[in-house]
């Protein structure tokens, strides 16, 4: 399953909506996706959104869609 991960680049600073970034990751479940991101980055993960069906197709058509591999 593909997950869209919303994150802040720093765990130290207070989160600001304007500084929220996203990446896409493939994992079997939400727990695996979260642990993979936490193990390989210093990001402050805000939200994991599972993508499937029309939502996934829409994201794949976007210019910023790139599956992140660690």
C-alpha positions in Angstrom: 0.0 0.0 0.0 1.2 3.5 -0.7 1.1 6.1 2.1 1.4 9.9 1.9 3.5 11.1 4.8 3.0 14.6 6.0 6.0 15.8 8.1 8.0 18.7 9.5 11.7 18.7 8.9 12.5 19.4 12.5 11.3 17.8 15.8 12.7 20.8 17.7 10.6 23.6 16.2 6.9 24.0 16.7 5.0 22.7 13.7 3.7 25.3 11.2 1.3 24.4 8.5 3.4 26.4 6.0 6.4 24.2 6.7 4.6 20.9 6.2 6.1 18.7 3.5 5.1 15.3 2.1 6.6 12.2 0.8 5.2 8.9 -0.5 6.3 5.5 0.8 5.2 1.9 0.1 4.6 -0.3 3.2 2.4 -3.2 4.2 0.6 -1.1 6.9 0.6 2.2 8.7 2.9 1.0 11.6 5.5 -0.2 9.1 5.4 3.1 7.2 5.8 5.1 10.4 8.7 3.0 11.7 10.5 3.2 8.4 10.3 6.9 8.2 11.3 7.3 11.9 14.3 4.9 11.5 15.6 6.7 8.4 14.9 10.4 9.0 14.8 13.1 11.7 11.4 14.2 10.5 8.4 15.0 12.8 5.7 12.9 11.2 2.3 14.7 11.5 0.0 12.3 9.6 0.0 9.2 7.4 -2.6 9.0 4.7 -3.2 5.7 3.0 -3.7 6.1 -0.7 -5.7 3.8 -2.9 -8.1 3.9 -5.8 -8.9 7.4 -7.2 -6.9 9.2 -4.5 -3.7 7.2 -5.5 -4.3 7.8 -9.2 -4.8 11.5 -8.6 -1.5 11.8 -6.6 0.4 9.8 -9.2 -0.6 12.3 -11.9 0.9 15.2 -9.8 4.3 16.6 -10.7 5.6 16.0 -7.1 4.8 12.3 -7.0 7.9 10.2 -6.4 8.0 7.1 -4.3 10.7 7.4 -1.6 12.9 4.5 -0.9 15.1 4.2 2.1 
